[in-house]
Amino acid sequence: MRAIARTWVFLVAAAAVAAGTVAVINLRDAFGSEAVFSASGRSAEPLPATYVKRVTYEVYGPSGTTGSLNYLDENAHPQQVEFTSLPWSLTVSTTTPAVMASLVAQGDSNSVGCRITINGQVEDDRSASGRDAQISCLVKAG
């Protein structure tokens, strides 16, 4: 008798969950669960991107400068490139809501600069001078 006194709350909760499950199943049958509302239905395909962001990386400096640079591609994966002359530029396109753009460059001249432009608007522009100049540009959210 004492065990029943302790477990009656759990038995009532289990009965309520079972009754709720039966009610939901019956309501779905009554109102119809069409394929259009399920994950495998025709309309479950992702929507096409409506806003494309174009990120342009630029490295500038004296003509004939050679060096290397690292940047983040459209999937935020690091890429490394060797350049044999400046200016250097690359444009990547993405539909992600936020863009992380990073560019680091070093050349064998006494000056070098970098610029990151998103959809035509300059987001970061820096330059440095000194022996084998090195520079970095960063846009955290574009």
N, CA, C and O atoms as CSV, one atom per row, in Angstrom:
chain,resi,resn,atom,element,x,y,z
A,1,MET,N,N,0.826,-1.191,0.000
A,1,MET,CA,C,0.000,0.000,0.000
A,1,MET,C,C,0.875,1.262,0.000
A,1,MET,O,O,0.545,2.267,-0.629
A,2,ARG,N,N,1.979,1.182,0.710
A,2,ARG,CA,C,2.875,2.328,0.807
A,2,ARG,C,C,3.523,2.635,-0.553
A,2,ARG,O,O,3.732,3.800,-0.890
A,3,ALA,N,N,3.840,1.585,-1.336
A,3,ALA,CA,C,4.424,1.763,-2.663
A,3,ALA,C,C,3.445,2.448,-3.608
A,3,ALA,O,O,3.854,3.269,-4.429
A,4,ILE,N,N,2.189,2.130,-3.507
A,4,ILE,CA,C,1.168,2.766,-4.344
A,4,ILE,C,C,1.033,4.238,-3.976
A,4,ILE,O,O,0.837,5.078,-4.855
A,5,ALA,N,N,1.133,4.554,-2.718
A,5,ALA,CA,C,1.038,5.938,-2.274
A,5,ALA,C,C,2.180,6.774,-2.834
A,5,ALA,O,O,2.013,7.972,-3.062
A,6,ARG,N,N,3.333,6.161,-3.057
A,6,ARG,CA,C,4.488,6.895,-3.586
A,6,ARG,C,C,4.458,7.012,-5.105
A,6,ARG,O,O,4.993,7.980,-5.647
A,7,THR,N,N,3.862,6.077,-5.796
A,7,THR,CA,C,3.950,6.043,-7.264
A,7,THR,C,C,2.710,6.556,-7.974
A,7,THR,O,O,2.701,6.577,-9.205
A,8,TRP,N,N,1.682,6.962,-7.284
A,8,TRP,CA,C,0.451,7.378,-7.952
A,8,TRP,C,C,0.677,8.608,-8.833
A,8,TRP,O,O,0.031,8.740,-9.872
A,9,VAL,N,N,1.580,9.510,-8.438
A,9,VAL,CA,C,1.849,10.710,-9.237
A,9,VAL,C,C,2.469,10.313,-10.579
A,9,VAL,O,O,2.104,10.849,-11.626
A,10,PHE,N,N,3.402,9.374,-10.532
A,10,PHE,CA,C,4.047,8.933,-11.765
A,10,PHE,C,C,3.064,8.212,-12.684
A,10,PHE,O,O,3.133,8.367,-13.904
A,11,LEU,N,N,2.155,7.430,-12.118
A,11,LEU,CA,C,1.157,6.724,-12.920
A,11,LEU,C,C,0.194,7.705,-13.596
A,11,LEU,O,O,-0.166,7.519,-14.758
A,12,VAL,N,N,-0.217,8.735,-12.879
A,12,VAL,CA,C,-1.112,9.745,-13.456
A,12,VAL,C,C,-0.399,10.511,-14.563
A,12,VAL,O,O,-1.006,10.799,-15.595
A,13,ALA,N,N,0.893,10.851,-14.371
A,13,ALA,CA,C,1.659,11.564,-15.399
A,13,ALA,C,C,1.823,10.706,-16.646
A,13,ALA,O,O,1.694,11.215,-17.759
A,14,ALA,N,N,2.103,9.422,-16.485
A,14,ALA,CA,C,2.250,8.523,-17.632
A,14,ALA,C,C,0.939,8.394,-18.391
A,14,ALA,O,O,0.940,8.353,-19.621
A,15,ALA,N,N,-0.170,8.330,-17.682
A,15,ALA,CA,C,-1.479,8.248,-18.334
A,15,ALA,C,C,-1.779,9.536,-19.106
A,15,ALA,O,O,-2.356,9.487,-20.192
A,16,ALA,N,N,-1.391,10.684,-18.550
A,16,ALA,CA,C,-1.625,11.959,-19.232
A,16,ALA,C,C,-0.787,12.053,-20.502
A,16,ALA,O,O,-1.270,12.545,-21.522
A,17,VAL,N,N,0.447,11.595,-20.457
A,17,VAL,CA,C,1.304,11.612,-21.653
A,17,VAL,C,C,0.724,10.691,-22.716
A,17,VAL,O,O,0.693,11.054,-23.893
A,18,ALA,N,N,0.270,9.526,-22.331
A,18,ALA,CA,C,-0.321,8.585,-23.294
A,18,ALA,C,C,-1.576,9.177,-23.926
A,18,ALA,O,O,-1.765,9.067,-25.137
A,19,ALA,N,N,-2.431,9.799,-23.127
A,19,ALA,CA,C,-3.658,10.405,-23.655
A,19,ALA,C,C,-3.322,11.561,-24.598
A,19,ALA,O,O,-3.980,11.729,-25.625
A,20,GLY,N,N,-2.318,12.349,-24.266
A,20,GLY,CA,C,-1.902,13.452,-25.134
A,20,GLY,C,C,-1.363,12.957,-26.459
A,20,GLY,O,O,-1.648,13.545,-27.502
A,21,THR,N,N,-0.583,11.876,-26.433
A,21,THR,CA,C,-0.042,11.304,-27.671
A,21,THR,C,C,-1.162,10.829,-28.585
A,21,THR,O,O,-1.134,11.087,-29.788
A,22,VAL,N,N,-2.139,10.141,-28.024
A,22,VAL,CA,C,-3.280,9.672,-28.820
A,22,VAL,C,C,-4.048,10.858,-29.399
A,22,VAL,O,O,-4.465,10.812,-30.557
A,23,ALA,N,N,-4.241,11.910,-28.621
A,23,ALA,CA,C,-4.964,13.087,-29.102
A,23,ALA,C,C,-4.239,13.750,-30.257
A,23,ALA,O,O,-4.881,14.134,-31.235
A,24,VAL,N,N,-2.917,13.900,-30.179
A,24,VAL,CA,C,-2.148,14.535,-31.248
A,24,VAL,C,C,-2.216,13.705,-32.521
A,24,VAL,O,O,-2.389,14.251,-33.611
A,25,ILE,N,N,-2.083,12.404,-32.393
A,25,ILE,CA,C,-2.160,11.528,-33.578
A,25,ILE,C,C,-3.523,11.652,-34.237
A,25,ILE,O,O,-3.609,11.729,-35.462
A,26,ASN,N,N,-4.582,11.671,-33.451
A,26,ASN,CA,C,-5.929,11.803,-34.018
A,26,ASN,C,C,-6.148,13.161,-34.663
A,26,ASN,O,O,-6.806,13.246,-35.700
A,27,LEU,N,N,-5.613,14.225,-34.073
A,27,LEU,CA,C,-5.757,15.555,-34.659
A,27,LEU,C,C,-5.007,15.650,-35.983
A,27,LEU,O,O,-5.501,16.264,-36.929
A,28,ARG,N,N,-3.837,15.061,-36.061
A,28,ARG,CA,C,-3.080,15.080,-37.327
A,28,ARG,C,C,-3.845,14.347,-38.419
A,28,ARG,O,O,-3.861,14.780,-39.572
A,29,ASP,N,N,-4.485,13.224,-38.051
A,29,ASP,CA,C,-5.285,12.495,-39.038
A,29,ASP,C,C,-6.511,13.291,-39.449
A,29,ASP,O,O,-6.901,13.281,-40.617
A,30,ALA,N,N,-7.122,13.984,-38.488
A,30,ALA,CA,C,-8.347,14.734,-38.779
A,30,ALA,C,C,-8.073,15.934,-39.680
A,30,ALA,O,O,-8.861,16.212,-40.583
A,31,PHE,N,N,-6.970,16.650,-39.454
A,31,PHE,CA,C,-6.670,17.849,-40.227
A,31,PHE,C,C,-5.743,17.579,-41.404
A,31,PHE,O,O,-5.484,18.478,-42.205
A,32,GLY,N,N,-5.257,16.394,-41.516
A,32,GLY,CA,C,-4.429,16.019,-42.660
A,32,GLY,C,C,-3.000,16.495,-42.520
A,32,GLY,O,O,-2.737,17.685,-42.349
A,33,SER,N,N,-2.107,15.574,-42.592
A,33,SER,CA,C,-0.689,15.897,-42.593
A,33,SER,C,C,-0.197,15.668,-43.999
A,33,SER,O,O,0.273,14.584,-44.341
A,34,GLU,N,N,-0.310,16.701,-44.810
A,34,GLU,CA,C,0.059,16.579,-46.214
A,34,GLU,C,C,1.572,16.642,-46.381
A,34,GLU,O,O,2.286,17.127,-45.503
A,35,ALA,N,N,2.048,16.148,-47.511
A,35,ALA,CA,C,3.484,16.136,-47.780
A,35,ALA,C,C,4.077,17.546,-47.804
A,35,ALA,O,O,5.264,17.728,-47.532
A,36,VAL,N,N,3.248,18.543,-48.131
A,36,VAL,CA,C,3.753,19.903,-48.206
A,36,VAL,C,C,4.221,20.401,-46.828
A,36,VAL,O,O,5.018,21.335,-46.739
A,37,PHE,N,N,3.725,19.778,-45.769
A,37,PHE,CA,C,4.105,20.198,-44.429
A,37,PHE,C,C,5.191,19.328,-43.812
A,37,PHE,O,O,5.622,19.591,-42.690
A,38,SER,N,N,5.630,18.325,-44.503
A,38,SER,CA,C,6.656,17.452,-43.954
A,38,SER,C,C,8.017,17.802,-44.528
A,38,SER,O,O,8.112,18.493,-45.543
A,39,ALA,N,N,9.062,17.327,-43.884
A,39,ALA,CA,C,10.419,17.646,-44.308
A,39,ALA,C,C,10.765,17.042,-45.657
A,39,ALA,O,O,11.683,17.517,-46.324
A,40,SER,N,N,10.062,16.023,-46.064
A,40,SER,CA,C,10.358,15.407,-47.347
A,40,SER,C,C,9.435,15.920,-48.452
A,40,SER,O,O,9.501,15.446,-49.586
A,41,GLY,N,N,8.594,16.868,-48.132
A,41,GLY,CA,C,7.662,17.409,-49.123
A,41,GLY,C,C,8.348,18.280,-50.154
A,41,GLY,O,O,9.511,18.652,-49.997
A,42,ARG,N,N,7.621,18.600,-51.206
A,42,ARG,CA,C,8.153,19.367,-52.316
A,42,ARG,C,C,8.594,20.763,-51.900
A,42,ARG,O,O,9.609,21.248,-52.399
A,43,SER,N,N,7.880,21.416,-51.016
A,43,SER,CA,C,8.205,22.794,-50.645
A,43,SER,C,C,9.286,22.874,-49.564
A,43,SER,O,O,9.609,23.968,-49.101
A,44,ALA,N,N,9.848,21.737,-49.157
A,44,ALA,CA,C,10.872,21.752,-48.121
A,44,ALA,C,C,12.245,22.098,-48.672
A,44,ALA,O,O,13.203,22.167,-47.902
A,45,GLU,N,N,12.379,22.319,-49.969
A,45,GLU,CA,C,13.663,22.665,-50.555
A,45,GLU,C,C,14.075,24.072,-50.108
A,45,GLU,O,O,13.217,24.931,-49.904
A,46,PRO,N,N,15.375,24.309,-49.957
A,46,PRO,CA,C,15.823,25.632,-49.507
A,46,PRO,C,C,15.487,26.721,-50.528
A,46,PRO,O,O,15.477,26.492,-51.738
A,47,LEU,N,N,15.221,27.882,-50.005
A,47,LEU,CA,C,14.913,29.023,-50.859
A,47,LEU,C,C,16.178,29.514,-51.553
A,47,LEU,O,O,17.265,29.428,-50.983
A,48,PRO,N,N,16.055,30.018,-52.753
A,48,PRO,CA,C,17.249,30.553,-53.420
A,48,PRO,C,C,17.717,31.820,-52.705
A,48,PRO,O,O,16.916,32.573,-52.149
A,49,ALA,N,N,19.013,32.033,-52.732
A,49,ALA,CA,C,19.582,33.213,-52.081
A,49,ALA,C,C,19.097,34.475,-52.776
A,49,ALA,O,O,19.076,34.551,-54.005
A,50,THR,N,N,18.712,35.451,-51.992
A,50,THR,CA,C,18.215,36.693,-52.570
A,50,THR,C,C,19.218,37.830,-52.460
A,50,THR,O,O,19.062,38.859,-53.117
A,51,TYR,N,N,20.246,37.655,-51.637
A,51,TYR,CA,C,21.210,38.723,-51.447
A,51,TYR,C,C,22.613,38.149,-51.534
A,51,TYR,O,O,23.022,37.358,-50.685
A,52,VAL,N,N,23.333,38.540,-52.539
A,52,VAL,CA,C,24.694,38.051,-52.751
A,52,VAL,C,C,25.667,39.125,-52.291
A,52,VAL,O,O,25.540,40.293,-52.659
A,53,LYS,N,N,26.637,38.721,-51.485
A,53,LYS,CA,C,27.690,39.640,-51.043
A,53,LYS,C,C,28.933,39.360,-51.863
A,53,LYS,O,O,29.354,38.212,-52.004
A,54,ARG,N,N,29.512,40.415,-52.400
A,54,ARG,CA,C,30.748,40.312,-53.164
A,54,ARG,C,C,31.870,40.947,-52.350
A,54,ARG,O,O,31.876,42.152,-52.099
A,55,VAL,N,N,32.815,40.109,-51.948
A,55,VAL,CA,C,33.947,40.547,-51.138
A,55,VAL,C,C,35.157,40.640,-52.055
A,55,VAL,O,O,35.544,39.656,-52.686
A,56,THR,N,N,35.754,41.830,-52.127
A,56,THR,CA,C,36.940,42.035,-52.961
A,56,THR,C,C,38.138,42.280,-52.057
A,56,THR,O,O,38.152,43.202,-51.242
A,57,TYR,N,N,39.142,41.430,-52.226
A,57,TYR,CA,C,40.417,41.582,-51.533
A,57,TYR,C,C,41.390,42.265,-52.487
A,57,TYR,O,O,41.465,41.904,-53.662
A,58,GLU,N,N,42.129,43.244,-51.989
A,58,GLU,CA,C,43.127,43.927,-52.810
A,58,GLU,C,C,44.417,44.106,-52.006
A,58,GLU,O,O,44.390,44.421,-50.817
A,59,VAL,N,N,45.546,43.897,-52.690
A,59,VAL,CA,C,46.863,44.206,-52.126
A,59,VAL,C,C,47.528,45.143,-53.121
A,59,VAL,O,O,47.565,44.856,-54.317
A,60,TYR,N,N,48.054,46.259,-52.634
A,60,TYR,CA,C,48.681,47.242,-53.520
A,60,TYR,C,C,50.031,47.662,-52.960
A,60,TYR,O,O,50.311,47.520,-51.770
A,61,GLY,N,N,50.842,48.174,-53.847
A,61,GLY,CA,C,52.184,48.615,-53.480
A,61,GLY,C,C,52.977,48.895,-54.740
A,61,GLY,O,O,52.396,48.973,-55.822
A,62,PRO,N,N,54.287,49.049,-54.632
A,62,PRO,CA,C,55.117,49.328,-55.805
A,62,PRO,C,C,55.032,48.180,-56.818
A,62,PRO,O,O,55.009,47.006,-56.447
A,63,SER,N,N,54.987,48.542,-58.087
A,63,SER,CA,C,54.955,47.551,-59.155
A,63,SER,C,C,56.208,46.679,-59.074
A,63,SER,O,O,57.298,47.173,-58.782
A,64,GLY,N,N,56.047,45.392,-59.331
A,64,GLY,CA,C,57.172,44.479,-59.277
A,64,GLY,C,C,57.418,43.871,-57.911
A,64,GLY,O,O,58.324,43.051,-57.760
A,65,THR,N,N,56.637,44.251,-56.914
A,65,THR,CA,C,56.771,43.671,-55.579
A,65,THR,C,C,56.317,42.216,-55.615
A,65,THR,O,O,55.266,41.910,-56.178
A,66,THR,N,N,57.090,41.331,-55.029
A,66,THR,CA,C,56.694,39.928,-54.912
A,66,THR,C,C,56.494,39.602,-53.441
A,66,THR,O,O,57.031,40.280,-52.565
A,67,GLY,N,N,55.720,38.561,-53.180
A,67,GLY,CA,C,55.472,38.173,-51.796
A,67,GLY,C,C,54.385,37.130,-51.710
A,67,GLY,O,O,54.091,36.429,-52.678
A,68,SER,N,N,53.792,37.040,-50.533
A,68,SER,CA,C,52.717,36.068,-50.311
A,68,SER,C,C,51.609,36.716,-49.496
A,68,SER,O,O,51.807,37.722,-48.814
A,69,LEU,N,N,50.443,36.106,-49.594
A,69,LEU,CA,C,49.301,36.599,-48.838
A,69,LEU,C,C,48.425,35.436,-48.421
A,69,LEU,O,O,48.460,34.364,-49.024
A,70,ASN,N,N,47.650,35.661,-47.394
A,70,ASN,CA,C,46.654,34.711,-46.905
A,70,ASN,C,C,45.327,35.441,-46.794
A,70,ASN,O,O,45.276,36.600,-46.380
A,71,TYR,N,N,44.250,34.752,-47.168
A,71,TYR,CA,C,42.919,35.338,-47.067
A,71,TYR,C,C,41.918,34.241,-46.740
A,71,TYR,O,O,42.224,33.055,-46.865
A,72,LEU,N,N,40.708,34.643,-46.318
A,72,LEU,CA,C,39.623,33.707,-46.065
A,72,LEU,C,C,38.727,33.663,-47.293
A,72,LEU,O,O,38.294,34.706,-47.784
A,73,ASP,N,N,38.441,32.450,-47.800
A,73,ASP,CA,C,37.575,32.329,-48.971
A,73,ASP,C,C,36.109,32.466,-48.569
A,73,ASP,O,O,35.805,32.786,-47.420
A,74,GLU,N,N,35.194,32.223,-49.522
A,74,GLU,CA,C,33.763,32.420,-49.265
A,74,GLU,C,C,33.217,31.487,-48.192
A,74,GLU,O,O,32.149,31.753,-47.640
A,75,ASN,N,N,33.921,30.398,-47.882
A,75,ASN,CA,C,33.504,29.473,-46.824
A,75,ASN,C,C,34.316,29.667,-45.551
A,75,ASN,O,O,34.277,28.821,-44.658
A,76,ALA,N,N,35.046,30.767,-45.458
A,76,ALA,CA,C,35.898,31.114,-44.312
A,76,ALA,C,C,37.037,30.116,-44.118
A,76,ALA,O,O,37.499,29.900,-42.998
A,77,HIS,N,N,37.485,29.511,-45.214
A,77,HIS,CA,C,38.652,28.631,-45.167
A,77,HIS,C,C,39.887,29.432,-45.574
A,77,HIS,O,O,39.833,30.185,-46.547
A,78,PRO,N,N,40.989,29.287,-44.857
A,78,PRO,CA,C,42.192,30.053,-45.201
A,78,PRO,C,C,42.819,29.577,-46.513
A,78,PRO,O,O,42.891,28.378,-46.783
A,79,GLN,N,N,43.267,30.528,-47.312
A,79,GLN,CA,C,43.934,30.255,-48.588
A,79,GLN,C,C,45.250,31.021,-48.618
A,79,GLN,O,O,45.343,32.116,-48.062
A,80,GLN,N,N,46.266,30.457,-49.261
A,80,GLN,CA,C,47.551,31.127,-49.386
A,80,GLN,C,C,47.875,31.289,-50.866
A,80,GLN,O,O,47.657,30.376,-51.662
A,81,VAL,N,N,48.401,32.470,-51.230
A,81,VAL,CA,C,48.723,32.796,-52.614
A,81,VAL,C,C,50.079,33.485,-52.647
A,81,VAL,O,O,50.394,34.300,-51.780
A,82,GLU,N,N,50.873,33.153,-53.647
A,82,GLU,CA,C,52.126,33.861,-53.914
A,82,GLU,C,C,51.851,34.845,-55.049
A,82,GLU,O,O,51.226,34.475,-56.042
A,83,PHE,N,N,52.302,36.078,-54.919
A,83,PHE,CA,C,52.116,37.047,-56.003
A,83,PHE,C,C,53.476,37.488,-56.520
A,83,PHE,O,O,54.456,37.546,-55.777
A,84,THR,N,N,53.512,37.803,-57.830
A,84,THR,CA,C,54.776,38.192,-58.466
A,84,THR,C,C,54.782,39.655,-58.861
A,84,THR,O,O,55.807,40.178,-59.299
A,85,SER,N,N,53.655,40.316,-58.711
A,85,SER,CA,C,53.563,41.739,-59.035
A,85,SER,C,C,52.334,42.315,-58.357
A,85,SER,O,O,51.364,41.602,-58.099
A,86,LEU,N,N,52.379,43.581,-58.076
A,86,LEU,CA,C,51.224,44.281,-57.497
A,86,LEU,C,C,50.706,45.286,-58.506
A,86,LEU,O,O,51.502,45.787,-59.301
A,87,PRO,N,N,49.452,45.605,-58.523
A,87,PRO,CA,C,48.415,45.235,-57.555
A,87,PRO,C,C,47.877,43.817,-57.802
A,87,PRO,O,O,47.953,43.285,-58.909
A,88,TRP,N,N,47.329,43.225,-56.721
A,88,TRP,CA,C,46.694,41.915,-56.752
A,88,TRP,C,C,45.286,42.088,-56.221
A,88,TRP,O,O,45.072,42.839,-55.269
A,89,SER,N,N,44.311,41.397,-56.825
A,89,SER,CA,C,42.937,41.461,-56.307
A,89,SER,C,C,42.213,40.157,-56.601
A,89,SER,O,O,42.565,39.413,-57.516
A,90,LEU,N,N,41.186,39.904,-55.791
A,90,LEU,CA,C,40.346,38.720,-55.925
A,90,LEU,C,C,38.972,39.064,-55.388
A,90,LEU,O,O,38.853,39.706,-54.344
A,91,THR,N,N,37.923,38.640,-56.099
A,91,THR,CA,C,36.549,38.840,-55.644
A,91,THR,C,C,35.907,37.480,-55.428
A,91,THR,O,O,35.953,36.619,-56.307
A,92,VAL,N,N,35.309,37.287,-54.258
A,92,VAL,CA,C,34.549,36.081,-53.949
A,92,VAL,C,C,33.119,36.488,-53.655
A,92,VAL,O,O,32.869,37.580,-53.145
A,93,SER,N,N,32.180,35.609,-53.977
A,93,SER,CA,C,30.757,35.871,-53.733
A,93,SER,C,C,30.208,34.858,-52.749
A,93,SER,O,O,30.586,33.686,-52.769
A,94,THR,N,N,29.317,35.315,-51.894
A,94,THR,CA,C,28.694,34.436,-50.908
A,94,THR,C,C,27.281,34.916,-50.607
A,94,THR,O,O,26.960,36.089,-50.798
A,95,THR,N,N,26.445,34.006,-50.137
A,95,THR,CA,C,25.079,34.350,-49.730
A,95,THR,C,C,24.887,34.198,-48.229
A,95,THR,O,O,23.762,34.281,-47.737
A,96,THR,N,N,25.966,33.979,-47.501
A,96,THR,CA,C,25.845,33.861,-46.050
A,96,THR,C,C,25.460,35.209,-45.454
A,96,THR,O,O,25.864,36.248,-45.978
A,97,PRO,N,N,24.687,35.214,-44.370
A,97,PRO,CA,C,24.232,36.475,-43.790
A,97,PRO,C,C,25.359,37.353,-43.266
A,97,PRO,O,O,25.274,38.578,-43.348
A,98,ALA,N,N,26.405,36.751,-42.734
A,98,ALA,CA,C,27.528,37.526,-42.198
A,98,ALA,C,C,28.814,37.033,-42.850
A,98,ALA,O,O,28.985,35.837,-43.085
A,99,VAL,N,N,29.702,37.954,-43.134
A,99,VAL,CA,C,30.954,37.629,-43.806
A,99,VAL,C,C,32.112,37.919,-42.866
A,99,VAL,O,O,32.173,38.983,-42.249
A,100,MET,N,N,33.026,36.970,-42.763
A,100,MET,CA,C,34.280,37.167,-42.045
A,100,MET,C,C,35.358,37.258,-43.116
A,100,MET,O,O,35.662,36.266,-43.778
A,101,ALA,N,N,35.934,38.435,-43.287
A,101,ALA,CA,C,36.940,38.653,-44.324
A,101,ALA,C,C,38.257,39.047,-43.667
A,101,ALA,O,O,38.313,39.967,-42.851
A,102,SER,N,N,39.311,38.331,-44.039
A,102,SER,CA,C,40.627,38.591,-43.474
A,102,SER,C,C,41.668,38.469,-44.569
A,102,SER,O,O,41.597,37.577,-45.414
A,103,LEU,N,N,42.646,39.381,-44.546
A,103,LEU,CA,C,43.702,39.401,-45.546
A,103,LEU,C,C,45.000,39.813,-44.859
A,103,LEU,O,O,45.052,40.834,-44.173
A,104,VAL,N,N,46.047,39.012,-45.048
A,104,VAL,CA,C,47.375,39.310,-44.518
A,104,VAL,C,C,48.347,39.190,-45.669
A,104,VAL,O,O,48.338,38.186,-46.381
A,105,ALA,N,N,49.198,40.209,-45.871
A,105,ALA,CA,C,50.139,40.191,-46.995
A,105,ALA,C,C,51.504,40.685,-46.560
A,105,ALA,O,O,51.626,41.537,-45.680
A,106,GLN,N,N,52.525,40.132,-47.193
A,106,GLN,CA,C,53.892,40.594,-46.975
A,106,GLN,C,C,54.606,40.580,-48.314
A,106,GLN,O,O,54.523,39.611,-49.069
A,107,GLY,N,N,55.314,41.679,-48.603
A,107,GLY,CA,C,56.041,41.796,-49.853
A,107,GLY,C,C,57.501,42.129,-49.624
A,107,GLY,O,O,57.922,42.412,-48.502
A,108,ASP,N,N,58.274,42.092,-50.711
A,108,ASP,CA,C,59.704,42.370,-50.593
A,108,ASP,C,C,60.043,43.838,-50.858
A,108,ASP,O,O,61.203,44.175,-51.098
A,109,SER,N,N,59.045,44.700,-50.814
A,109,SER,CA,C,59.287,46.136,-51.008
A,109,SER,C,C,59.188,46.849,-49.660
A,109,SER,O,O,58.946,46.223,-48.627
A,110,ASN,N,N,59.378,48.161,-49.690
A,110,ASN,CA,C,59.326,48.955,-48.458
A,110,ASN,C,C,57.937,49.448,-48.102
A,110,ASN,O,O,57.760,50.107,-47.077
A,111,SER,N,N,56.936,49.138,-48.940
A,111,SER,CA,C,55.565,49.520,-48.602
A,111,SER,C,C,54.599,48.546,-49.230
A,111,SER,O,O,54.849,48.000,-50.305
A,112,VAL,N,N,53.491,48.334,-48.543
A,112,VAL,CA,C,52.428,47.457,-49.023
A,112,VAL,C,C,51.128,47.903,-48.358
A,112,VAL,O,O,51.142,48.431,-47.246
A,113,GLY,N,N,50.012,47.690,-49.040
A,113,GLY,CA,C,48.705,48.055,-48.501
A,113,GLY,C,C,47.685,46.987,-48.817
A,113,GLY,O,O,47.865,46.193,-49.739
A,114,CYS,N,N,46.615,46.971,-48.048
A,114,CYS,CA,C,45.527,46.032,-48.311
A,114,CYS,C,C,44.194,46.763,-48.171
A,114,CYS,O,O,44.077,47.776,-47.481
A,115,ARG,N,N,43.201,46.210,-48.850
A,115,ARG,CA,C,41.860,46.803,-48.835
A,115,ARG,C,C,40.851,45.669,-48.957
A,115,ARG,O,O,41.037,44.749,-49.753
A,116,ILE,N,N,39.772,45.738,-48.160
A,116,ILE,CA,C,38.652,44.807,-48.279
A,116,ILE,C,C,37.408,45.623,-48.581
A,116,ILE,O,O,37.039,46.535,-47.842
A,117,THR,N,N,36.771,45.266,-49.694
A,117,THR,CA,C,35.561,45.952,-50.129
A,117,THR,C,C,34.420,44.944,-50.165
A,117,THR,O,O,34.586,43.843,-50.689
A,118,ILE,N,N,33.265,45.306,-49.615
A,118,ILE,CA,C,32.085,44.446,-49.662
A,118,ILE,C,C,30.986,45.197,-50.395
A,118,ILE,O,O,30.542,46.261,-49.963
A,119,ASN,N,N,30.553,44.615,-51.524
A,119,ASN,CA,C,29.519,45.214,-52.388
A,119,ASN,C,C,29.839,46.673,-52.726
A,119,ASN,O,O,28.965,47.539,-52.689
A,120,GLY,N,N,31.094,46.924,-53.052
A,120,GLY,CA,C,31.511,48.249,-53.492
A,120,GLY,C,C,31.839,49.230,-52.382
A,120,GLY,O,O,32.297,50.337,-52.667
A,121,GLN,N,N,31.625,48.868,-51.147
A,121,GLN,CA,C,31.907,49.772,-50.031
A,121,GLN,C,C,33.185,49.327,-49.333
A,121,GLN,O,O,33.294,48.174,-48.915
A,122,VAL,N,N,34.144,50.223,-49.206
A,122,VAL,CA,C,35.413,49.906,-48.553
A,122,VAL,C,C,35.158,49.720,-47.061
A,122,VAL,O,O,34.679,50.630,-46.384
A,123,GLU,N,N,35.486,48.523,-46.557
A,123,GLU,CA,C,35.284,48.206,-45.144
A,123,GLU,C,C,36.572,48.337,-44.337
A,123,GLU,O,O,36.524,48.667,-43.152
A,124,ASP,N,N,37.726,48.084,-44.962
A,124,ASP,CA,C,39.011,48.225,-44.269
A,124,ASP,C,C,40.074,48.539,-45.310
A,124,ASP,O,O,40.108,47.920,-46.373
A,125,ASP,N,N,40.936,49.495,-45.008
A,125,ASP,CA,C,42.013,49.902,-45.919
A,125,ASP,C,C,43.196,50.326,-45.051
A,125,ASP,O,O,43.099,51.282,-44.281
A,126,ARG,N,N,44.307,49.611,-45.179
A,126,ARG,CA,C,45.479,49.892,-44.355
A,126,ARG,C,C,46.728,49.805,-45.203
A,126,ARG,O,O,46.744,49.138,-46.238
A,127,SER,N,N,47.780,50.484,-44.761
A,127,SER,CA,C,49.070,50.382,-45.439
A,127,SER,C,C,50.169,50.395,-44.389
A,127,SER,O,O,49.983,50.867,-43.267
A,128,ALA,N,N,51.330,49.859,-44.789
A,128,ALA,CA,C,52.477,49.802,-43.885
A,128,ALA,C,C,53.740,50.050,-44.683
A,128,ALA,O,O,53.783,49.821,-45.892
A,129,SER,N,N,54.754,50.515,-44.002
A,129,SER,CA,C,56.041,50.730,-44.655
A,129,SER,C,C,57.147,50.198,-43.759
A,129,SER,O,O,56.980,50.059,-42.547
A,130,GLY,N,N,58.263,49.910,-44.376
A,130,GLY,CA,C,59.400,49.350,-43.662
A,130,GLY,C,C,59.965,48.206,-44.480
A,130,GLY,O,O,59.381,47.804,-45.487
A,131,ARG,N,N,61.082,47.691,-44.056
A,131,ARG,CA,C,61.716,46.605,-44.789
A,131,ARG,C,C,60.813,45.371,-44.820
A,131,ARG,O,O,60.311,44.931,-43.786
A,132,ASP,N,N,60.614,44.817,-46.024
A,132,ASP,CA,C,59.724,43.662,-46.226
A,132,ASP,C,C,58.385,43.890,-45.512
A,132,ASP,O,O,57.989,43.111,-44.645
A,133,ALA,N,N,57.709,44.961,-45.889
A,133,ALA,CA,C,56.486,45.409,-45.214
A,133,ALA,C,C,55.434,44.310,-45.156
A,133,ALA,O,O,55.289,43.507,-46.077
A,134,GLN,N,N,54.703,44.301,-44.041
A,134,GLN,CA,C,53.622,43.348,-43.830
A,134,GLN,C,C,52.394,44.115,-43.375
A,134,GLN,O,O,52.507,45.100,-42.644
A,135,ILE,N,N,51.211,43.662,-43.808
A,135,ILE,CA,C,49.965,44.366,-43.492
A,135,ILE,C,C,48.830,43.367,-43.337
A,135,ILE,O,O,48.880,42.271,-43.896
A,136,SER,N,N,47.813,43.743,-42.582
A,136,SER,CA,C,46.624,42.904,-42.469
A,136,SER,C,C,45.389,43.774,-42.446
A,136,SER,O,O,45.396,44.882,-41.910
A,137,CYS,N,N,44.319,43.250,-43.040
A,137,CYS,CA,C,43.001,43.890,-43.022
A,137,CYS,C,C,41.998,42.864,-42.506
A,137,CYS,O,O,42.151,41.665,-42.742
A,138,LEU,N,N,40.969,43.340,-41.797
A,138,LEU,CA,C,39.993,42.442,-41.203
A,138,LEU,C,C,38.618,43.096,-41.187
A,138,LEU,O,O,38.475,44.260,-40.812
A,139,VAL,N,N,37.613,42.337,-41.597
A,139,VAL,CA,C,36.221,42.744,-41.471
A,139,VAL,C,C,35.519,41.609,-40.751
A,139,VAL,O,O,35.419,40.499,-41.275
A,140,LYS,N,N,35.026,41.887,-39.536
A,140,LYS,CA,C,34.431,40.829,-38.707
A,140,LYS,C,C,33.031,40.463,-39.140
A,140,LYS,O,O,32.661,39.291,-39.080
A,141,ALA,N,N,32.244,41.420,-39.572
A,141,ALA,CA,C,30.874,41.124,-40.018
A,141,ALA,C,C,30.518,42.082,-41.117
A,141,ALA,O,O,30.499,43.297,-40.923
A,142,GLY,N,N,30.240,41.536,-42.256
A,142,GLY,CA,C,29.908,42.382,-43.393
A,142,GLY,C,C,28.614,42.028,-44.009
A,142,GLY,O,O,28.201,42.659,-44.983
